[in-house]
């Protein structure tokens, strides 16, 4: 294996460094395409809004943000037309965040782009090895 970082000895390359390189590839792939100003963090917020809606507080917990930080993301995504905020019919003081049709289409496009990226990785290392890699990642991340 050729060194992935000229400043790190090959026997010091750790899995988090390798994962970081893959995350960089993901970031660069999406940054090179026109997503209407949306970034990975926006996709994470949109993708965390369930079908029935969610409060900003619950959404913040789900994505690991403060209520205020999440509220700023929601506000910007309302402005772009990806989310809408409605009063909760059971408690008018509570606001419920919901996806719009634009958000659904955007997330389908994001999923398709991730699928193509994974296909590229599978072509680079072979289908069988990629399937094994993916199964191991799933096992590690879901346990």
N, C-alpha and C positions, 0 to 999 in steps of 0.2 A: 504494500500500500504506500503510495506517495504521500508525503506529509501534507496535511490539509492546512497547516499553519507553519510558516517558516520559522516562527519564534518559539515553537513548542516542539520538544523532542518527540519522535514518533511513539516512544513507549510512555509518554505522558499525556497522550491524547485520550481524553475521557469522553464518555457517552454524552454528557451535557454539551460539550463543545461540538460534537458531531450533530446533535439535535439542533443546536444553535445555527449551524451552517444550513441545515434543511429549512429552518424557520426563515433564515435570510433569503433563501431561494424562493420560498412562498411569498415573502414580502415583496421581493423584486419582481416576481411574476405578476402579482396583482398591481403593483405600482406602475408597471409598464403598460397597463391597460386602462381604458377610460371607465371608471366606475362612478362618474358624476360627483367626484370629490369625496366619495366614501372610502373609508379605510377598514382594515381588519377589525379594529375596535368597534366600528359601526356595525359591521356584520355580526359580531359577537352579541351586541345589544339586540339587534333586530331578531337574530336567531333564538334569543332567549325569551322572546315574548310568546307565550303559549296561545293556542287558538282562542281560548275564552277570555284572554286579557290578563293583566297583572297590575298590581299597584307599583308605583315607582320604588317604594321601599323594598318590596319583594324582588323586583327586578334588579335593584342594586345589590341585594344579597346574593342573588343568583349569579351575577357577573363579577362579584367581588369589588364593588364600588360603594362609595358613600351615597346616601340618598341625594345629596346635593350634586355630586359628580354625575350620577346617573340622570338626575333631573336635567342637567345641561345637555347630555347626550340626547335625551328624549326631546327636549326643546328643539335641538338642531334637526333631529330626524322628523319631527312634526313639520318644520319649515321646508324640508325637502320632499315632504309628502309620503314618507315611508311609514310613519306612525301617526296615530291620532290618539287624543286623550279625551275621555268622556267622564262625566260624573257617574259614580257608582249608583245604580238605581236603588240599592238598599241603604246606602249611606252617602248622601249628597256631598259630604265633606271630603270623601275619598275620590281620588281620580284613578281611572283605570286606563292603562296603556294597551292599545290594540294595534295590530298590523293592518296596513292598507293593502289594496290589490298590488300597488307598486312594490311594497315590501315582499309580498309573495313572489312576484316575478323576479325581483332582485335576488332573493334567496335561492330560487331555482337556478338562476344564472351562476351564482356563487358555487352552488353544489356541483353544477356541470363543470365549472372551471377546476374545482378540486378533483373531480373525477378524471379530467384530462391530465392534470398534473400527476395523479397517481398512475395513470396509464403510462406516462412518460417514465416515471421511476421504474415501473415494472419492465418496460422495454430496456432500460439501462442495465438492470441487474438480472433480468429473466423473471418470467411469471411466477415460477415455483418459489424462487428465493424471496420475491416480493410478498407473496401470500404468507410465507412463514414470518417475515419481518412484521407484516401487519398484524398477524395473530398474536405475536409476542407483545407488540405495542398495546393491543387491546387488552391482553391479559394483565400487563403491568399497570395500565391506566385505570382499569375497571375493578381492581382488587383493593 
